[in-house]
Amino acid sequence: MIKFLDLKKQDRKIHNFILSDIKKIINNNNFILGKYVYSFEEKFAKFCNAKYAISCANGTDALTLALKSLDLPKNSEVIIPAMTYCSTAFSVINANLKPILADIGYLQPSISLKEIKKKITKKTKVIMPVHLYGSVVNINTIRKIIKNKKILIIDDCAQAHGSKLNSKKIGSIADISCFSFYPGKNLGAYGDAGIITTNSKFYKDKIKSLRNLGSIKKFIHNNIGINSRMDSIQAAVLTRKLPFLNSNNKKRVKIANIYKNKINNSKIIKLKYSENCVFHQYVILCKKRKNLIRLLKKNKIEFSFHYPYPIHKIEALKENFKKKKFLNAERLAKEGLSLPIDPNLSNSNLNKIIKTLNTF
Ligand SMILES: Cc1ncc(COP(=O)(O)O)c(C=O)c1O
């Protein structure tokens, strides 16, 4: 069986270090926030070239906390792509704001800048691009589109750790950036974890309070916050894994280039990924997806979908977006298929996947 992602294999070299860190944490009785967490926050901020990093419990909370820190009037509009993970939309609703969908670009993973322009109204307060599959949205162009309007950019970087826009790291360009460390991400913890980066001291202070039940000082609660703290064990795991992020991303890019150059079947359509994409996923389109799935199963090749429903067709959200159409997002949901892009995918398995696809 060719696995879609083999996490055990990824971290074999650092397992013993991680286990000894966990032992120390148990002996010190220091499980939530604390030394390991603050040290990881500093390291991650430095990695992104951002002034501040505030950790939290997961990527969904990172987005919700970022939005809540803005103190916007209820139902202010937040523009998000019609194709993303459900969390992007849910975070907007959970922050008492209104998600406005914009389609993704033609054969592109991420939000169309033209569509953003069309969706801006007087109520728009935030644009929330998602660097889906690690493909970078041009934040600089969005800045030009919103010019002097009072609109902020919060980017969902859950799939784009280590990617860049020109020479600038993702996590340092938008007003606030939100990351997930779900285990399967390019940088993943051994459980749920997330982080927010920003260059604004104001947002940093607000988010730091909101993630800890509105408190900076024990028993003093200045805001109605949530309990969304990172625990020490996740911080220790992430600290050990961070030094390998760039090299793992390079391996992903190498595999993606091989897919791009060697898949030569006209029934398989390749997406246009941005420069400096870090390939959290490698997604292809195929009109006859059912038949392709049958072939992959027969050859014992695992695959996945990212994502089988566009935002407006998710059961819990259907009512919010009745009669809306987003053709590019709908096509990606219907025809998209994610191939294995594990940084440790062996050459022989990679060749087998390509050979199988080319015989389809
Ligand atoms: C694009 C995107 N946004 C948000 C999230 C939410 O992150 P988490 O699962 O850590 O809550 C994810 C991860 O699953 C994601 O892929």
The ligand as an SDF file (V2000), in Angstrom:
LIG
                    3D

 16 16  0  0  0  0  0  0  0  0999 V2000
   -7.3000   25.9550    5.3500 C   0  0  0  0  0  0  0  0  0  0  0  0
   -7.5100   25.5380    6.7790 C   0  0  0  0  0  0  0  0  0  0  0  0
   -8.0310   26.4300    7.6440 N   0  0  0  0  0  0  0  0  0  0  0  0
   -8.2120   26.1280    8.9390 C   0  0  0  0  0  0  0  0  0  0  0  0
   -7.8820   24.8830    9.4310 C   0  0  0  0  0  0  0  0  0  0  0  0
   -8.2120   24.5750   10.8530 C   0  0  0  0  0  0  0  0  0  0  0  0
   -7.1550   24.1160   11.6130 O   0  0  0  0  0  0  0  0  0  0  0  0
   -7.3990   23.1300   12.8450 P   0  0  0  0  0  0  0  0  0  0  0  0
   -7.7660   21.7920   12.2860 O   0  0  0  0  0  0  0  0  0  0  0  0
   -6.0910   23.1230   13.5460 O   0  0  0  0  0  0  0  0  0  0  0  0
   -8.4760   23.7070   13.6770 O   0  0  0  0  0  0  0  0  0  0  0  0
   -7.3260   23.9250    8.5750 C   0  0  0  0  0  0  0  0  0  0  0  0
   -6.8910   22.6180    9.0590 C   0  0  0  0  0  0  0  0  0  0  0  0
   -7.4650   21.6430    9.1610 O   0  0  0  0  0  0  0  0  0  0  0  0
   -7.1540   24.2530    7.1980 C   0  0  0  0  0  0  0  0  0  0  0  0
   -6.6530   23.3820    6.3390 O   0  0  0  0  0  0  0  0  0  0  0  0
  1  2  1  0
  2  3  1  0
  2 15  2  0
  3  4  2  0
  4  5  1  0
  5  6  1  0
  5 12  2  0
  6  7  1  0
  7  8  1  0
  8  9  2  0
  8 10  1  0
  8 11  1  0
 12 13  1  0
 12 15  1  0
 13 14  2  0
 15 16  1  0
M  END
$$$$
